[in-house]
Amino acid sequence: MSESGAMVRASGLTKSYGAGPTRLVVLEGLELEVATGEMLAVVGPSGVGKSTLLHLIGLLDRPDGGSIEIDGTATDGLDGAQRAGLRNRAMGFVFQHHHLLAELDALDNVALPLRIGGAGRRDARRRAIELLDAVGLGDRRHHFPDQLSGGEQQRVSVARSLAMKPALLLADEPTGNLDRDNAERLFELVAELHLKAGLTSIIVTHNEEMARRCDRIFRLAPRAVLSDNVRTV
Amino acid sequence: MSLDAELHVARRYLVGIRRRTHVATVTLFSLIGLGFGVFALVVTLALLDGFQTGIRSQIATYGVHAEVRPASGRRLLDPDGLVSLLHAALPEVEIVEVVRGTCLVGSDTDAVPASVIGRSDTDRVTVDRILARRIGAGAGDNVEVISARQRLTPMGPLPVRIRTTIAKVAVPEPGMESGAVVLPLDRAQRLLWGEPVVEAVELRDPADPWSLGRRARAALADSGVPVTVAGLDELHRPLLTALALEKVMIFLAVGLMLVVAALNLLCNVAMVAAEKRTDLAVMAGLGFTPRSLRRLFLILGVAIGLVGSVAGAVLGSGLAIVLDRTEALELPTGVFMVAAVPFKVDPGTLVLVVGVSLVLALVASWLPARMVARREPAEGLRYE
């Protein structure tokens, strides 16, 4: 943990796509700090750059300008391998579309980050079984993604995101593709795991009700931060 | 990071590919392309090796296997000593002293230039079929052999000549010179030199002909006898060089099929890279380094190459062995020395072909693998 207590610190973050007259500036001079243990909701209209922000914090993309610190580590000078290592050790991702690998069953999908991290096959599978049990899918571990419902796929995705016991959970509209009941159940699961695992979570969502249940809401508007509203749970 | 995760994902991709029909189809065509290239190369080279083995076998069966010649000049200084030395060192080897020259060979009707060979292993006169036809003589006929060497007579210098009876008309052995008469050594010496000169010693060892030159060289190495030894490789260097060159050229020409197959593989791996764009981004998110992603695609390409190459090699060598054993492809008798098209599968050639195919598969996978590794993970997630 950093001395200041911030898990994520983004400063002067700028990101644009394209070049010349078609250049689209998505983020410009964005400042954001997420405290360790905080659950932050990022909301805003479509195309405003919510996912872009999450990708930049998750080191899946590089900003045009500005800097990002993760748990006190400046990420600017890191090469591809160091960024991948940090993602593997410190971050868990949940995407809107579950993005499970279709060729791997639930167990192998959850075990994959562990095997990337160097865990042996047996240890990785043991931990994956624990996580699948924790999300209520222990009996479906040998099912492939296309044999699971949307809600189940997303729960496997949550289990996968926690495989390496990360400090930071990044969720990009995790309930966006689920019906109301499944969305509610998934959010409860994420909130419960957030507390149990002592995570710092950043959740991009269109769902205002869920956003209000987070510690803080970070609102994005086109090329400007409109408000920074802190809410106590 | 260990290679474990990449191998695991690559294996699951290849096994799971059956579930995606279009990817499975192009992968299958990549496999078939490489497999067919290897198959064609293996069969072609087996055919070539079959014929070349036949030629080498003919060389070893009929001709001389090694020849000892004077290091300088035309005559061996101490042929008896040399023969004794060779007999002692190589008791299993046939040793024949020879002299060679050119004479006129004439019958009652005609006289033509011909090669004269004097050999210590014969005591009768043999004329080959071509020479016999030229001079119109056969077995039992008398011929006159006239040397270019002259002797002084009361009537002045006259060419040395002998009259002899043809004991046998022989078919020239493959690779042997035609238009020749073979005489007993002492008669040829009298005709060509006028004294017991030996120009060369021929060696034959049917049990191990190809190493005889080396063995003879070793036997004479410390003797101090001023001779040179030519083994089968040296005696037939132009032919053997031509055969080796032929094999290289055929390998290169038919090997171009493998290059085309490798380009097809490149397209396939690039297509899988495009198809799996999002998966790759997710894997990067989970911690795959750019190097790991590159290795994953290299493993995929090489795995496809390995399966295709091995299948092609097995089918190709199997077909070659079956065709050779059954003698299914018959050849017109009297034109070729063999009755059916011969095939020979050489394990070294097989390993070389599969190796080249794998290297091409590796090179073909490199480009898409590099493309994948250079991509930022978010690119694969942005347009999901």
HADDOCK unambig.tbl for C-alpha pairs under 7 A between the chains (distance, minus, plus):
assign (segid A and resid 55 and name CA) (segid B and resid 378 and name CA) 6.34 0.50 0.50
assign (segid A and resid 60 and name CA) (segid B and resid 285 and name CA) 6.55 0.50 0.50
assign (segid A and resid 60 and name CA) (segid B and resid 376 and name CA) 6.45 0.50 0.50
assign (segid A and resid 60 and name CA) (segid B and resid 377 and name CA) 5.06 0.50 0.50
assign (segid A and resid 60 and name CA) (segid B and resid 378 and name CA) 5.07 0.50 0.50
assign (segid A and resid 61 and name CA) (segid B and resid 376 and name CA) 5.80 0.50 0.50
assign (segid A and resid 61 and name CA) (segid B and resid 377 and name CA) 6.52 0.50 0.50
assign (segid A and resid 61 and name CA) (segid B and resid 378 and name CA) 5.39 0.50 0.50
assign (segid A and resid 80 and name CA) (segid B and resid 289 and name CA) 6.41 0.50 0.50
assign (segid A and resid 80 and name CA) (segid B and resid 290 and name CA) 6.34 0.50 0.50
assign (segid A and resid 81 and name CA) (segid B and resid 289 and name CA) 4.87 0.50 0.50
assign (segid A and resid 81 and name CA) (segid B and resid 290 and name CA) 6.60 0.50 0.50
assign (segid A and resid 84 and name CA) (segid B and resid 284 and name CA) 6.62 0.50 0.50
assign (segid A and resid 84 and name CA) (segid B and resid 287 and name CA) 4.55 0.50 0.50
assign (segid A and resid 84 and name CA) (segid B and resid 288 and name CA) 6.04 0.50 0.50
assign (segid A and resid 84 and name CA) (segid B and resid 289 and name CA) 5.21 0.50 0.50
assign (segid A and resid 85 and name CA) (segid B and resid 287 and name CA) 5.70 0.50 0.50
assign (segid A and resid 87 and name CA) (segid B and resid 285 and name CA) 6.29 0.50 0.50
assign (segid A and resid 87 and name CA) (segid B and resid 286 and name CA) 6.44 0.50 0.50
assign (segid A and resid 87 and name CA) (segid B and resid 287 and name CA) 5.53 0.50 0.50
assign (segid A and resid 88 and name CA) (segid B and resid 286 and name CA) 5.29 0.50 0.50
assign (segid A and resid 88 and name CA) (segid B and resid 287 and name CA) 4.17 0.50 0.50
assign (segid A and resid 99 and name CA) (segid B and resid 279 and name CA) 6.92 0.50 0.50
assign (segid A and resid 99 and name CA) (segid B and resid 282 and name CA) 6.85 0.50 0.50
assign (segid A and resid 101 and name CA) (segid B and resid 279 and name CA) 6.38 0.50 0.50
assign (segid A and resid 103 and name CA) (segid B and resid 12 and name CA) 5.77 0.50 0.50
assign (segid A and resid 103 and name CA) (segid B and resid 13 and name CA) 6.03 0.50 0.50
assign (segid A and resid 103 and name CA) (segid B and resid 16 and name CA) 5.19 0.50 0.50
assign (segid A and resid 104 and name CA) (segid B and resid 12 and name CA) 6.61 0.50 0.50
assign (segid A and resid 113 and name CA) (segid B and resid 286 and name CA) 5.42 0.50 0.50
assign (segid A and resid 113 and name CA) (segid B and resid 287 and name CA) 6.70 0.50 0.50
assign (segid A and resid 115 and name CA) (segid B and resid 5 and name CA) 5.49 0.50 0.50
assign (segid A and resid 116 and name CA) (segid B and resid 1 and name CA) 6.41 0.50 0.50
assign (segid A and resid 116 and name CA) (segid B and resid 5 and name CA) 5.41 0.50 0.50
assign (segid A and resid 116 and name CA) (segid B and resid 287 and name CA) 6.41 0.50 0.50
assign (segid A and resid 116 and name CA) (segid B and resid 288 and name CA) 6.53 0.50 0.50
assign (segid A and resid 117 and name CA) (segid B and resid 1 and name CA) 6.48 0.50 0.50
assign (segid A and resid 118 and name CA) (segid B and resid 1 and name CA) 5.87 0.50 0.50
assign (segid A and resid 118 and name CA) (segid B and resid 2 and name CA) 6.16 0.50 0.50
